[in-house]
Amino acid sequence: MHRVRAKLEWFKTVILPQEAALRGRLRRILPSNHELEDMVAEVLTRAYATENWENVTTGRAYLFTIARNLVIDAARRNKVVSFETIADLELLGGENNIETQLHAREALRQVETIVESLPPQCRRVFILRRIHEKSMLEIAEEMSLSVSTVEKHLAKAIAIVMRAWAEREETDFERAGVGTKVRQRGMERDRGAGRAPAGQA
């Protein structure tokens, strides 16, 4: 009886106060209120059912971990995992810096654009392997291809993605360089004309 009361007290003090934060994060990921409430209820149920509850002292991180696993399981069952969903899962990573999360989301959107441009079979192999985490044999059977052909498609897809990503980074770097040069020229022109640079008047 004492252990039951202790567990109830733990649930009320460690877990329940984090329910609002959990609901807020999941609301940004799940498409409907019905799915939201079902997911919140399932997460809380699993949290209460844990056997090692005494070791759980950070309810927020614990609930987010359970929610993240449930979302991943649901996505795999549906056989459809969008890059947007993968980016949204970072919201369940705990106390990550928001700026870092935004950079991760932008990077994933860029990768999505690159992957969408791949030849159809390369794109399908890449997604089945890297997103759905299927084995080469499973992919070969699903696509009615030989394993060696699947390997070639995957290698080609990775090469295209890496090349496109490198080109994007190079373009971003060049743009940043141009911006710096423009600012430098403006400051030199101001000094030459006897004016103080903007912001230093």
N, C-alpha and C positions, 0 to 999 in steps of 0.2 A: 504493500500500500504506500509506503514511504517513497519508493522508487517511482510509482505512478504519479504521485503528487509532485515529485521533483521534476519529472519530465514535463508535466503540465506547466509548471512554473517556468521552466526553460523555454518552452514553446511561447508562452505569453511575453517573456521578457527579451528573448533573443530573436525569435522568428517573426512573430506577428507585427512588431513595430516596423518591419521592413516590407510589409505587404504593399504599401502605397508605392514605394520605390520600384518594387517588382512590377506592379501593374503599369506604372508610368513607362518603364522600359519596354515592356511587352506591347503596349499600345502602339508603339512606333514600328513594330514588326508585324503583328498579326493583322489580317485584313478585316476582321469583323469583331464586334463586341462579344458575340456568342463564343467565338474561339478564344477570345481574351479571357473571359470568365472561366471557361473550361480549363484553360492552361493554368491560370492562377490557382484554381482549386486543386488541380493535379500536382502542381509544384508544392503547395502547402501540405497536401496529403503525403507526398513522398518525404518531405522534410520531417513530418511528425513520425513517420514509420521507420526512420533510420534507427539502427540499433546502437550506433556509437554516438548518440546525441550529446553525451557529456563532453566529447572532444570538439564540438562545434561551438565556437565562441563568437564568430563573425557571421551573423545571420544573413546579412546582405550578400556577401560573397557566396555563401553556401546556396542561397535561393537562386542567385544568378547562374551558378554552375548547373544546378538541376534544370533550370529553364533552358539553358543553352543546349544541354543534352537532349531534352525533349523536342526542341525545335529541329535539331539535326535529325533525330529519329523520324520525325514527321515528314521532313523534306525528303529523306531517303525512301520512305514508304510511298510518297507521291511520285517518285521517279523524276521529279523536276526540281532542280536547285538553281535558282538564278544567282547571278553575281551580286545583285542587290541584296538578296537574302544573306549571302555570305558576309557582305559588308555590315548588314544590320546585326549579325551575330556578335560583332565586335562590341556592340552596345551592352552585351551581357558578359563582357569580360571583366567586370568589376570596376575598379576605380581608375581606369585608364584616363590619361589626359585627353580632353575633348579635342584639342587641336590635332593630336596624334590620330584620333579616330577619324577626323575629317580628312586628313591626308590619306589615310588608309582607304577610305571610301572613294576618294577621287582616283587613287591608283587603281582600284578594282574596276571602276567605271572605264578607265583607259584600257585595261586588259580586256574587258568585255568587248569594247569596240574592236580591238585587234582580233580577238577570237572570232567575232562575227564575220570578219573579212576572210577567214580561212576557207580553203576549198571544203565542200560539204563533208566528205569522208574524214578529212583531217580534223575538222572541227568536231565531228561526232566522237572520234577516237579520243581526242584531247579532253573533251568534257567527261566522257565515260571513265577515263583513267584518272584525271586530276580532280574532278569534282565528285563523281560517284564512287571513286576509289575501287573500280572493278579491276580484276586481274586481266592480263593480256589474253588468257585463254577464254575468259568469260566474254570479253569484247569480241574476240574472233568468232565465237559461237553465235553471239547476238547479231553480228553483222555479216555472218556467212563468209568470213575471210580466213586466210591462214594467219597463224600467229606472226609469221615473218612480215606479212603485209601490214598487219596492225602495227608492228614495231616501226616499220618504215613510215607509216602515216603519222605516228606519234613523234618520231624524230623530226619529220618535216614540219609538223605543227609547232614543236618547241623551237626549232630554228627560226621559223617565221616570226613567232611571238617575241623571241629574244632580239631579233634584228629590228623589228618594229619598235620595241621598247627602247632599244639603244638609240634609234633615230629620234624618238620623241624626247629622250633625255638630252640629246645633243641639240635639238631645236630649242628646248627650254633654256639650255645653257647659253645658246647664242642670243636668244631674246633678252636674257638677263644682262648679257654683255653689252648689247646694243643700248639698253636702257641706261646702263652705267655710263657709257661713252657719251650719250646725249646729255646726261646731267653734268658730266665733266666739262663738255664743250660750253654748256650754258654758264657754268661758273667761271670758265676762262674768259668768255665773252663779257660777262659782267665786270670782272676785274679789269679787263682791258678798257672798258668804257668808264671806269672809275666808280662803278656801282657795287654795293655790297651784295653778295649772293642772297637769293631769296631765303627768308627766314633768319637772316643775320643782320638785318637793318636795325 
